[in-house]
Amino acid sequence: MSAYAIRDARLGTGQTNTHLYFRRYLPHDWRLTADIVREHGHGDNGFMVLGWSANLDIDWHRWFVLVARDPHANYTPDRQFRLAGGLRF
């Protein structure tokens, strides 16, 4: 488990993403990873963002499935839901 923050000070928007990252290895070569993110700051158009996003990733050998939810994609009012799957190489 780890916690860290990423702060973008380039444009004076105060954008900060604080992550709580957790990875757990499970029996039979399964692995579970969760990343909970607290988003805070202003978007380019002055839109104030204050919310949470989440990513959940499950792996088995080289295969993976990722589900992610972000209610403020790229610090905009746009919501984003991602579902991905594939093969790691």
C-alpha positions as CSV (number, residue, x, y, z in Angstrom):
1,M,0.0,0.0,0.0
2,S,1.2,3.5,-0.7
3,A,-0.1,7.0,-0.7
4,Y,1.3,9.9,-2.7
5,A,0.2,13.2,-4.2
6,I,0.8,14.8,-7.6
7,R,0.5,18.6,-7.8
8,D,0.5,20.5,-11.1
9,A,1.7,24.1,-10.4
10,R,2.5,25.0,-14.1
11,L,-0.7,27.1,-14.7
12,G,-1.6,28.2,-11.2
13,T,-4.7,25.9,-11.1
14,G,-3.8,24.1,-7.9
15,Q,-4.6,20.8,-9.4
16,T,-3.7,18.0,-6.9
17,N,-4.3,14.3,-7.2
18,T,-3.8,12.4,-4.0
19,H,-3.6,8.6,-4.5
20,L,-4.2,5.7,-2.2
21,Y,-2.7,2.7,-4.0
22,F,-3.1,-0.9,-2.9
23,R,-1.8,-4.1,-4.5
24,R,-2.5,-7.6,-3.3
25,Y,-1.2,-10.8,-4.7
26,L,-3.7,-13.6,-4.5
27,P,-3.4,-17.4,-4.9
28,H,-3.0,-19.1,-8.3
29,D,-1.2,-16.1,-9.9
30,W,-4.0,-13.6,-9.5
31,R,-3.3,-10.0,-8.5
32,L,-5.6,-7.2,-7.5
33,T,-4.7,-3.5,-7.7
34,A,-6.9,-0.6,-6.6
35,D,-6.1,3.1,-7.0
36,I,-8.4,5.6,-5.2
37,V,-7.7,9.3,-6.2
38,R,-8.9,12.5,-4.5
39,E,-9.0,15.2,-7.2
40,H,-8.8,18.9,-6.2
41,G,-8.2,22.1,-8.2
42,H,-9.4,24.2,-11.0
43,G,-9.6,23.2,-14.7
44,D,-8.4,25.4,-17.5
45,N,-11.8,27.2,-17.8
46,G,-11.9,27.9,-14.0
47,F,-14.2,24.9,-13.3
48,M,-13.6,23.8,-9.7
49,V,-13.0,20.1,-9.3
50,L,-13.4,18.4,-5.9
51,G,-14.1,14.7,-6.2
52,W,-13.0,11.1,-6.2
53,S,-12.0,8.7,-9.0
54,A,-11.2,5.0,-8.8
55,N,-9.4,2.3,-10.8
56,L,-9.6,-1.4,-10.2
57,D,-7.3,-3.8,-12.0
58,I,-7.3,-7.6,-11.8
59,D,-4.5,-9.7,-13.4
60,W,-4.1,-13.3,-14.0
61,H,-0.7,-14.4,-15.5
62,R,-0.3,-11.9,-18.4
63,W,-4.0,-11.2,-18.8
64,F,-5.7,-8.1,-17.2
65,V,-9.1,-6.3,-16.9
66,L,-9.2,-2.7,-15.8
67,V,-12.3,-0.8,-14.7
68,A,-12.0,3.0,-14.0
69,R,-14.4,5.8,-13.1
70,D,-13.5,9.5,-13.2
71,P,-16.3,12.0,-12.6
72,H,-14.0,14.9,-13.7
73,A,-11.9,13.7,-16.7
74,N,-8.9,16.0,-17.3
75,Y,-10.3,18.5,-14.8
76,T,-13.5,19.2,-16.8
77,P,-17.2,18.5,-15.9
78,D,-17.0,15.5,-18.3
79,R,-17.5,12.1,-16.7
80,Q,-15.5,9.1,-17.9
81,F,-15.9,5.4,-17.5
82,R,-13.2,3.1,-18.8
83,L,-13.2,-0.7,-19.3
84,A,-10.1,-2.3,-20.7
85,G,-8.7,-5.8,-21.1
86,G,-5.7,-7.3,-22.7
87,L,-2.4,-9.1,-22.5
88,R,0.6,-7.7,-20.8
89,F,3.9,-8.1,-22.7
